Amino acid sequence: MSSVTNAQRFVAALVTPLQDLETLWHQTRLMRDLNTSVGVHLTTLGKIVGKQREGVSDDEVFRRLARAQIVVNNSSGSIDELIQIAELVVFDDDADYVIENTGVAALYLRVEGISMSMELALTLLRLLRRAVLGGVRIVLQWFPEGVDEDTAFQFDGDTEDTAFPDTNGIGGGMLIDSME
């Protein structure tokens, strides 16, 4: 004799499709969440917030860039927001961010402690320009790849790839890159 009653079978017949629907809803929610979506779903979320993939294949890197775009979209141009954007884009624990107010409607954001590629600096500057208030001039300063705080502005006798050779054509040091 079966221990399952007709009433239990009836309830199971009603609940099983609901469980499938709940599973589908949960999967959809995960695909539409910036923290958990991947691939094409993450790309779609990026488009929604105004960030295109632009050749970024790594989902974690693109996720940070999309988060930075969200900060930009909601930005009031505050120093904290600019630093938050820089932290999301650069994403290096060794990086320090220094803001220097240079007068009316102008500031420098300097990334110290690390060197950055030109591509990363351009990405950061594009987002920073959109985050500051209209009419505010922002200049990004950073150490180019291969140059750090220990080697910048030191005269080492090497004439290869130096920005400041002395009058005899020897020595020199690398200057921090700057872009506005």
Backbone bond lengths (Angstrom), bond angles and torsions (degrees), N, CA, C in turn:
res aa  C-N    CA-C-N  psi(-1)  N-CA   C-N-CA  omega(-1)  CA-C   N-CA-C  phi
1 M - - - 1.434 - - 1.525 109.39 -
2 S 1.302 116.11 135.14 1.451 121.56 -177.65 1.519 110.69 -80.17
3 S 1.346 114.45 140.00 1.461 119.13 179.50 1.524 112.37 -88.51
4 V 1.336 116.99 -6.15 1.464 121.26 179.85 1.519 108.72 -91.84
5 T 1.298 115.82 125.74 1.467 120.57 -178.48 1.521 110.35 -88.33
6 N 1.299 115.54 165.85 1.467 120.63 176.62 1.525 111.25 -62.25
7 A 1.322 116.97 -34.83 1.467 120.63 178.70 1.530 110.43 -64.86
8 Q 1.315 115.76 -39.44 1.470 119.15 179.11 1.528 110.44 -67.92
9 R 1.335 116.32 -39.28 1.470 119.59 176.97 1.533 110.38 -63.19
10 F 1.322 116.37 -40.27 1.460 121.57 179.62 1.533 110.88 -62.49
11 V 1.330 116.57 -45.72 1.467 121.22 179.17 1.526 110.07 -64.07
12 A 1.333 117.63 -42.07 1.464 121.58 178.47 1.527 110.62 -61.45
13 A 1.329 116.72 -39.22 1.470 120.75 179.14 1.530 111.12 -65.38
14 L 1.311 117.11 -32.24 1.462 120.35 177.52 1.520 112.65 -78.70
15 V 1.329 117.33 -36.51 1.465 122.16 -173.24 1.523 112.34 -79.87
16 T 1.319 118.99 -34.69 1.463 121.91 -175.37 1.529 111.71 -56.51
17 P 1.318 120.83 -47.79 1.478 119.31 176.74 1.524 112.49 -63.30
18 L 1.311 116.94 -32.90 1.456 119.50 177.53 1.526 111.10 -66.08
19 Q 1.335 116.95 -36.86 1.467 120.43 177.37 1.525 110.25 -64.48
20 D 1.332 116.15 -42.20 1.469 119.99 176.70 1.527 110.84 -61.25
21 L 1.322 115.79 -41.11 1.457 120.48 178.43 1.528 111.47 -65.01
22 E 1.327 116.72 -39.95 1.465 120.58 177.71 1.528 110.82 -64.93
23 T 1.313 117.48 -40.86 1.471 121.39 177.93 1.531 110.37 -62.21
24 L 1.330 116.11 -44.66 1.466 120.52 178.27 1.527 110.92 -62.66
25 W 1.322 117.39 -43.08 1.461 122.01 178.48 1.533 110.52 -60.28
26 H 1.332 116.42 -43.82 1.471 120.70 -179.69 1.535 110.55 -63.64
27 Q 1.334 117.74 -42.77 1.466 120.82 178.39 1.531 110.94 -63.62
28 T 1.323 116.11 -41.17 1.464 120.15 178.71 1.519 110.67 -63.37
29 R 1.327 115.59 -42.63 1.467 119.59 179.04 1.538 111.02 -61.47
30 L 1.321 117.61 -40.56 1.461 120.82 178.30 1.527 111.58 -65.06
31 M 1.332 116.73 -37.42 1.468 120.53 179.80 1.532 111.33 -69.38
32 R 1.325 117.37 -27.44 1.457 121.56 -177.15 1.521 113.08 -97.93
33 D 1.327 117.07 10.39 1.461 122.35 179.93 1.525 108.20 -104.18
34 L 1.317 117.39 124.60 1.462 121.81 -178.71 1.522 111.89 -57.33
35 N 1.311 117.99 -31.48 1.466 121.34 -178.11 1.518 113.09 -74.04
36 T 1.326 118.45 -24.13 1.467 120.09 -172.83 1.518 114.51 -122.22
37 S 1.322 118.77 -13.98 1.462 119.74 -177.19 1.527 110.20 -72.12
38 V 1.324 114.95 154.79 1.463 121.80 179.49 1.526 109.29 -139.24
39 G 1.318 114.36 163.68 1.453 121.33 172.84 1.511 114.42 57.04
40 V 1.334 114.76 -131.25 1.457 121.29 -175.52 1.528 111.39 -63.58
41 H 1.319 117.19 -31.19 1.464 119.89 178.92 1.533 110.55 -67.81
42 L 1.335 116.52 -39.53 1.462 120.83 176.91 1.533 110.07 -66.99
43 T 1.315 116.63 -39.84 1.463 120.87 176.79 1.525 110.67 -59.40
44 T 1.325 116.68 -42.48 1.466 121.19 178.52 1.529 110.95 -63.23
45 L 1.323 116.84 -43.50 1.465 119.69 177.01 1.525 110.74 -61.66
46 G 1.335 116.79 -39.99 1.458 120.50 176.84 1.518 111.78 -59.23
47 K 1.322 116.43 -43.87 1.470 120.31 178.46 1.523 110.80 -61.96
48 I 1.327 116.97 -38.87 1.464 120.59 -179.32 1.525 110.92 -60.87
49 V 1.342 116.82 -39.07 1.473 119.66 -178.47 1.527 112.21 -89.19
50 G 1.355 117.05 -3.75 1.459 120.15 176.55 1.509 115.07 98.36
51 K 1.328 117.71 18.08 1.462 120.95 -179.94 1.524 109.34 -116.78
52 Q 1.321 116.46 120.49 1.460 122.10 177.21 1.519 109.92 -88.60
53 R 1.322 117.84 154.62 1.472 122.43 179.09 1.523 111.49 -61.53
54 E 1.327 117.84 -43.30 1.471 123.59 178.65 1.522 112.46 45.85
55 G 1.332 116.54 47.10 1.455 120.90 175.70 1.515 115.41 82.97
56 V 1.313 119.54 1.24 1.464 122.10 178.86 1.524 107.49 -81.08
57 S 1.320 116.65 108.35 1.468 119.99 -176.76 1.527 112.47 -91.40
58 D 1.313 117.76 -24.66 1.464 121.53 -178.43 1.534 109.77 -76.69
59 D 1.334 116.04 119.49 1.467 120.45 -177.69 1.521 112.45 -61.34
60 E 1.326 118.52 -38.63 1.471 120.56 -178.19 1.527 110.97 -66.52
61 V 1.320 117.05 -40.92 1.471 120.76 177.52 1.521 109.51 -64.50
62 F 1.337 117.07 -45.57 1.457 120.19 -179.79 1.524 111.09 -64.84
63 R 1.320 117.65 -35.97 1.467 121.61 178.31 1.531 110.33 -60.78
64 R 1.353 117.02 -42.86 1.467 120.70 177.83 1.526 110.98 -65.21
65 L 1.340 116.42 -40.89 1.463 119.95 179.16 1.531 110.76 -65.43
66 A 1.320 117.39 -37.49 1.464 120.55 176.75 1.527 110.18 -66.03
67 R 1.326 117.14 -40.02 1.473 119.85 176.69 1.533 110.42 -63.03
68 A 1.344 115.96 -41.48 1.466 119.81 177.71 1.521 110.06 -62.07
69 Q 1.329 117.16 -39.03 1.471 120.69 178.13 1.523 110.83 -63.61
70 I 1.319 117.47 -37.19 1.463 120.83 177.44 1.526 110.24 -63.83
71 V 1.342 116.78 -41.46 1.472 119.91 176.88 1.528 109.38 -62.35
72 V 1.338 116.71 -42.80 1.463 120.75 178.08 1.526 110.55 -60.27
73 N 1.326 116.74 -45.05 1.472 121.13 -177.97 1.523 111.83 -59.55
74 N 1.318 116.85 -32.23 1.465 121.21 -176.92 1.528 112.49 -104.51
75 S 1.318 117.18 10.27 1.455 121.67 -171.83 1.524 113.38 -72.21
76 S 1.321 113.60 141.34 1.469 120.47 170.72 1.527 109.56 -105.89
77 G 1.341 116.18 6.97 1.456 120.34 178.41 1.514 114.14 83.40
78 S 1.338 118.45 14.27 1.467 120.31 -177.79 1.528 111.02 -72.76
79 I 1.312 115.36 157.21 1.469 121.96 178.67 1.527 109.95 -59.55
80 D 1.330 117.63 -42.94 1.463 120.76 -179.87 1.523 111.39 -60.02
81 E 1.323 116.90 -39.77 1.465 120.05 178.62 1.523 111.44 -67.26
82 L 1.323 117.19 -40.25 1.467 120.27 178.83 1.520 110.52 -63.23
83 I 1.313 117.05 -41.49 1.469 120.68 178.66 1.525 110.06 -67.64
84 Q 1.327 117.68 -39.34 1.460 120.56 178.30 1.529 110.53 -61.74
85 I 1.307 117.14 -41.53 1.466 121.19 177.17 1.522 109.94 -61.85
86 A 1.325 116.69 -46.42 1.470 120.62 179.57 1.524 110.71 -60.92
87 E 1.319 117.64 -42.22 1.466 120.29 179.61 1.524 111.63 -63.44
88 L 1.317 117.82 -40.30 1.460 120.96 179.16 1.521 112.05 -67.34
89 V 1.329 117.21 -39.44 1.465 120.58 -177.41 1.523 111.16 -76.86
90 V 1.321 117.66 -47.92 1.469 121.09 -176.36 1.522 110.43 -73.85
91 F 1.317 117.58 -44.28 1.461 125.14 175.49 1.527 112.31 49.04
92 D 1.328 115.56 59.49 1.463 122.00 178.03 1.522 107.70 -140.61
93 D 1.328 116.16 121.40 1.468 120.60 -178.12 1.523 112.68 -62.66
94 D 1.334 117.81 -23.08 1.459 121.38 -179.28 1.528 112.89 -81.71
95 A 1.318 116.56 -10.22 1.469 120.28 -177.07 1.522 110.63 -79.45
96 D 1.313 114.77 139.21 1.463 122.56 172.11 1.522 107.24 -118.93
97 Y 1.322 115.97 146.98 1.453 120.98 -176.86 1.518 108.80 -120.79
98 V 1.327 115.02 124.84 1.451 121.12 -177.91 1.520 107.97 -119.56
99 I 1.320 115.73 125.37 1.463 121.38 176.54 1.513 107.93 -104.40
100 E 1.328 115.30 128.61 1.466 120.72 178.66 1.523 107.88 -122.36
101 N 1.309 116.02 117.58 1.452 121.50 176.64 1.527 107.91 -77.49
102 T 1.322 116.61 122.86 1.471 120.04 -175.50 1.517 112.12 -107.93
103 G 1.283 116.80 15.67 1.461 119.03 178.13 1.504 110.55 131.88
104 V 1.304 114.61 -159.55 1.455 120.62 -177.57 1.531 109.37 -69.09
105 A 1.314 115.88 122.61 1.468 123.48 174.28 1.527 113.21 56.40
106 A 1.327 117.84 40.07 1.462 120.86 177.45 1.526 109.68 -152.39
107 L 1.337 115.08 141.89 1.459 119.07 177.02 1.517 110.66 -154.30
108 Y 1.336 114.30 156.99 1.456 122.79 173.81 1.514 107.52 -108.99
109 L 1.327 116.84 136.01 1.455 121.60 168.34 1.520 105.80 -114.40
110 R 1.326 116.10 116.25 1.457 121.81 -177.30 1.523 109.02 -109.08
111 V 1.327 116.59 128.48 1.458 122.45 175.62 1.521 106.89 -97.78
112 E 1.330 115.62 116.32 1.468 121.40 -177.26 1.523 110.32 -115.74
113 G 1.321 115.64 159.92 1.457 121.37 174.29 1.513 114.66 92.71
114 I 1.329 116.96 -14.75 1.467 121.31 -179.97 1.525 108.50 -143.02
115 S 1.325 115.52 166.04 1.465 119.71 169.65 1.520 107.45 -107.48
116 M 1.324 115.95 152.19 1.467 121.03 -177.22 1.519 110.10 -130.14
117 S 1.311 115.09 151.33 1.457 120.53 174.35 1.529 109.23 -74.71
118 M 1.301 115.74 159.11 1.463 121.39 176.87 1.526 109.66 -62.17
119 E 1.317 117.38 -39.02 1.467 121.43 -179.83 1.529 111.64 -61.05
120 L 1.336 116.46 -44.87 1.462 120.22 178.87 1.528 110.69 -65.55
121 A 1.325 116.62 -41.04 1.465 120.69 178.61 1.530 111.06 -62.70
122 L 1.325 117.90 -41.06 1.465 120.93 178.35 1.522 111.53 -64.61
123 T 1.328 116.33 -41.82 1.468 120.42 177.38 1.517 110.44 -59.74
124 L 1.336 116.07 -46.97 1.456 120.87 179.64 1.525 111.13 -62.51
125 L 1.318 117.28 -46.05 1.463 120.33 -178.04 1.525 112.07 -62.95
126 R 1.335 117.33 -39.96 1.469 120.10 178.00 1.523 110.85 -58.47
127 L 1.321 116.66 -44.61 1.468 120.08 -179.66 1.527 111.25 -69.10
128 L 1.328 116.81 -40.65 1.466 119.84 179.62 1.520 111.35 -62.95
129 R 1.322 117.20 -39.76 1.469 120.67 179.52 1.529 111.32 -60.66
130 R 1.336 116.47 -36.88 1.461 120.13 179.78 1.521 111.68 -76.40
131 A 1.338 117.04 -22.00 1.464 121.03 -175.54 1.524 112.64 -85.38
132 V 1.337 117.55 -30.67 1.466 119.12 -178.32 1.522 109.43 -74.79
133 L 1.304 115.15 159.12 1.456 120.10 178.21 1.520 110.38 -68.44
134 G 1.313 116.56 153.80 1.452 121.29 179.33 1.516 111.48 -56.11
135 G 1.317 116.17 134.40 1.457 120.55 178.51 1.516 113.85 90.32
136 V 1.322 117.93 -7.36 1.466 120.53 178.74 1.520 108.58 -88.08
137 R 1.310 115.77 128.91 1.461 122.48 178.64 1.524 108.10 -90.68
138 I 1.333 117.06 125.87 1.458 120.90 177.03 1.522 108.86 -120.93
139 V 1.321 115.22 134.02 1.458 122.26 177.97 1.517 106.64 -118.56
140 L 1.320 116.35 127.77 1.461 122.54 177.26 1.518 108.09 -98.89
141 Q 1.331 116.13 130.13 1.465 121.27 176.61 1.528 107.93 -121.42
142 W 1.336 116.24 139.66 1.461 121.27 -179.90 1.517 109.75 -157.57
143 F 1.326 115.24 164.34 1.457 121.16 174.71 1.522 107.55 -89.68
144 P 1.355 117.53 126.07 1.464 119.31 179.15 1.528 110.32 -68.13
145 E 1.316 115.71 161.23 1.461 120.55 -179.50 1.527 110.10 -53.60
146 G 1.317 115.46 136.70 1.458 121.48 179.72 1.515 113.75 88.72
147 V 1.318 117.35 -7.45 1.464 121.66 179.78 1.523 107.53 -119.89
148 D 1.311 115.93 134.74 1.455 119.03 175.38 1.524 108.85 -131.75
149 E 1.299 116.17 -177.98 1.460 120.64 -176.42 1.526 112.33 -62.79
150 D 1.334 116.90 -26.79 1.465 120.10 -178.81 1.522 112.33 -75.46
151 T 1.339 117.62 -28.37 1.467 119.53 -176.85 1.522 112.93 -103.50
152 A 1.298 118.30 -13.25 1.463 120.11 -178.76 1.526 110.70 -69.39
153 F 1.307 116.51 136.29 1.464 125.31 176.24 1.526 114.13 64.78
154 Q 1.325 118.41 17.92 1.459 119.99 176.41 1.518 108.53 -100.12
155 F 1.310 115.90 141.97 1.450 120.82 177.89 1.519 108.02 -96.38
156 D 1.351 115.61 112.20 1.452 119.69 -171.66 1.521 113.61 -113.71
157 G 1.327 118.36 1.76 1.455 120.39 178.81 1.515 113.33 88.11
158 D 1.311 118.76 -4.65 1.452 122.75 -178.93 1.527 108.51 -93.70
159 T 1.338 116.72 123.91 1.464 119.36 -178.66 1.527 111.82 -91.08
160 E 1.321 117.99 -6.49 1.459 121.43 178.86 1.520 110.58 -72.84
161 D 1.306 116.70 129.11 1.460 122.72 171.48 1.527 112.96 53.23
162 T 1.319 116.67 46.37 1.461 119.57 178.09 1.515 109.75 -112.08
163 A 1.291 114.34 149.37 1.459 119.26 -178.71 1.515 112.20 -91.94
164 F 1.352 118.46 -24.36 1.456 121.98 -173.52 1.524 112.21 -131.75
165 P 1.316 119.36 71.81 1.459 117.83 176.00 1.525 109.87 -70.04
166 D 1.332 116.45 150.93 1.467 118.52 178.75 1.524 109.26 -78.98
167 T 1.328 117.92 -175.11 1.469 121.85 -173.64 1.519 112.56 -64.95
168 N 1.329 118.67 -21.88 1.461 121.40 178.10 1.525 112.08 -89.54
169 G 1.319 116.87 -0.05 1.461 120.09 -179.91 1.515 113.13 82.77
170 I 1.319 118.19 11.14 1.452 119.67 178.12 1.511 109.84 -117.91
171 G 1.292 115.55 161.10 1.464 120.58 179.79 1.508 110.60 80.75
172 G 1.281 114.55 -178.39 1.461 118.77 177.71 1.501 110.95 140.27
173 G 1.270 115.52 172.35 1.459 122.12 178.30 1.508 108.88 -152.31
174 M 1.313 116.25 165.29 1.457 120.88 179.74 1.527 109.86 -95.20
175 L 1.291 116.27 139.21 1.446 123.33 178.89 1.523 108.91 -91.93
176 I 1.301 115.99 146.83 1.450 120.66 173.28 1.516 107.77 -62.31
177 D 1.335 117.42 140.08 1.467 120.59 177.70 1.523 109.27 -77.14
178 S 1.301 114.12 150.38 1.458 119.98 -178.83 1.522 107.64 -144.13
179 M 1.334 115.97 140.55 1.451 119.95 -178.93 1.518 108.40 -151.04
180 E 1.315 116.55 142.86 1.466 119.83 175.26 1.498 110.23 -128.56
